[in-house]
Amino acid sequence: MSIRSLFSGLHGHAKRRVKREVIRHHRRRGVVLFSDTTLRDGEQMPGATLDPDEKVRIAQALDELGVHSLDAGFPASSVADREAIRRMSPVVKRPVLTALCRTLPGDIDAAEEALQDRARHKRGVSLFCGTSPLHRRDKLGKDKSQVLRMITDAVCYATEKFEIVACSPEDASRTELDFLCEIYREVIDAGVTTIGFPDTVGVLTPDKVRDMLRQIQDNVPNIDKALLAVHFHNDLGCAVANTLEGIREGANVVQCTVNGIGERAGNTSLEEVAVAMSLYPELYGPLGKLDVSQLVPLCRLVSQLTGVPLPINKPIAGQTVFASEAGIHQDGLLKNPDTYLPFRPEHVGADGVRLILGRHSGRRAVEHRLHGMGLRIDDAHVNAVLDAIKSQPKDVLITDDHLRRIVSDATTGPSSETP
Ligand code: MN
């Protein structure tokens, strides 16, 4: 029986029982669910703004990739976000679409309106409210009990309208653990399907993640009635490591962005977590429906549409990750690509290994390149070509045309100097 048919026609207690069954099902299977927030937290990166039609293109690619849910935007914040979510609704098939909301009824109403065309089991809200001392005092001007009341009231309001309700205490990593656990206990009792653990300003390291998640699980007795979602930022360069540690410590949902774009130093990079998981299923569980061979085209699409360039050495999709200029590596790669690769390019949908000719290159790579271009020259001339390559200025990239000129000069003497 499908989840859709289970939900239809149910009310009150029965609905909650079904919800708990769905949560148990996800927990039992041990498959980590990917929640992508490229279109929300990623788009918050300065300069990364996307038009609604660009968001729809990325959402469709994420659907193809196999993510479980899409944090589709913040309807109360802008007309463009509402428009993008409305346009995504009919074309994004498999993922749950969730809308970000403050713990305010007006935000939840705006989410309901933006998601009105969506089936109930394919839409949700993601509530957030600052809970750390800094956020309570300086942002909200509220004490603990006022904050807790605001959160539980909003959860109750949201569960009237949505089957899928996530709630994240914003700045959780800097919130007192006893208060954090109290919030989780209360919102789970109030009927959320997911509790979020956001490291909003990216201050955690893997050891801190382990300690905090263990304490939360020890002090929230009803934690099995909800899914646990982790959301990390990369301010210390630890977002991916923290996410993998989170999975080891029982996180059921990981929030990531493509290329790790996002506020400040960015979010957890989806492609890096997915590939790490693909290498070690015995540690992090199976990847479920996620198809890692679609990652590189997706990374390029997001870079192109957001205008945020991929650093050339960006893991998985950067220009140099399957390129090599060094002679010993090139020789090894030609004998067997696995000698100097962590995984094959085709595993992540990249084009292939590229051997770059430059000062560090050796004979084997030069011969290989010449052979590929249909040029045959004797050993002595290969040495002359190699010498010529090594004497090029340091920033010169040897294109095929350039190499043809070098070969011609080496075999017949420099043409420009011939009278
Ligand atoms: Mn964030």
Residues whose N, C-alpha, C, O or C-beta is under 5 A from the ligand:
A	BS01	MN	D41 T200
